[in-house]
């Protein structure tokens, strides 16, 4: 029998490398792992042996076992090996404890050593905080994954999966699978296409979500479904986006929003307890979309600090523009005026030069500038371009803001979208810059009552082909056309689409959207009204969603669901800086895999079998 096989038959691993403590003194143990580092101290050889759980110091001495000691002289970093030995105290053997290691009070005196395999010198050190180009780490991802911090990320992610399954099974859910290769449906995210060899000239699409199929499960009577599922989108990539990603996908029958909230809050509490040992209080806070935008300028606000926004539009309008031409023009153009008050205790930390630089910062959000005012003892404003403001308007604005002497007030005016983007971004910037964000704090929030529709582009020339218009573009579904409107807003469909609110909800954590969903439409008359509001006909939708529309003829139950972004959830749990730190084999921002060197070209034989001819752009 080969030596390695014989070793593994004779001796089984007794502990992981993070398990041994003072209570194990005198125990005979077998450890297996990789050489993290090696030190030769006057004839005694020390190594730190590493596995997925952590490190244990192992010592080889000629007085313990001469053969093991001699073989240990050959060890180098990343050799894979096994040791057998006795647990001893570092102090009793003349050493010092290492408080940075959980195993730092003990070491293993090795009486036997077996080398499973030897290693070349790695292209970068296998250690945390390594100063190595990310491209190189992605090329050798299997080595990068040996780093302790990255390995911990995936142990946390594994616990996330386990907690998810245990939670949903405990709540009576059925775990079901949906197809990856599906029918291509135009609209939404761009799909990856998969050619069908058996059906020349035809293509599957890789599913961007199980949305339609999970609704069909409800029609089929499965009642409660969940799935941890891979999804695919052929989009331009960035730091927080990958072409393939993972969702926790959920759908429930006979529910309203409160039922969804309760189950999902329980899921989050379970995950945080199991993965981090943190108790998450429930129920979570809630804000409507209008409240979130009004107070924070974004629909995914970070609640770990204050600095709320204040809408001053009505005050400025009441005072006829308050003597400020910019304000007067904004009111005439149906825009809004909002402000952010930075209290004196925080404003004192900013120099005038730093405050000036904020004007450049907000330009990335489309702002032309950033008006501000320093509040004086009598409520007067200094350091401001708004010198023409009337006294009465200034007093009323100060009162609305709760402004005190020493406060800095930042103003923005213009369109709803611009003003909120600028002040929402400024609020986050100031919160981080001034250290206002509470660390190690988890602030969950449900954002509800989103707009049902949004307008894009310009209205068609004939004024009717694209559905109801209000002069600012074509109405499209803000979510998907099967999202239910609030019952009291159904009467506004096709009459005033801008007033229609959806029964949609997002779960936000520390300023990050981690889940989103909605109650779905199950009544055919309501669905028809939504289609009409979008300027869509049943005929046009039959080609896209015919099988779902047909299924809804056969007694669909009221139902709703939600999907969590697992990658972002794991990133937050682990405190990682990038999604790539919680995805085992990620793609680059160009969608390439540096480790396997893909995508690659297909040869002519493969293309012929698929009835495909490649035509490159510009060729």
Helices and strands as residue ranges (DSSP letters): H 3-10, G 22-24, E 28-41, E 44-51, E 54-60, H 66-72, E 80-89, E 106-117, H 134-139, H 141-144, H 148-170, E 174-175, E 181-182, E 193-195, E 203-206, H 211-219, E 224-232, E 244-253, H 257-276, E 285-288, H 289-296, E 309-311, H 313-318, H 325-332, E 336-342, H 344-347, H 352-361, G 362-365, E 371-375, E 381-382, H 391-401, E 408-414, H 416-433, E 444-448, E 453-456, E 474-477, G 487-492, G 497-499, E 504-509, E 512-519, H 524-533, H 538-551, E 559-565, H 566-574, G 579-581, H 604-609
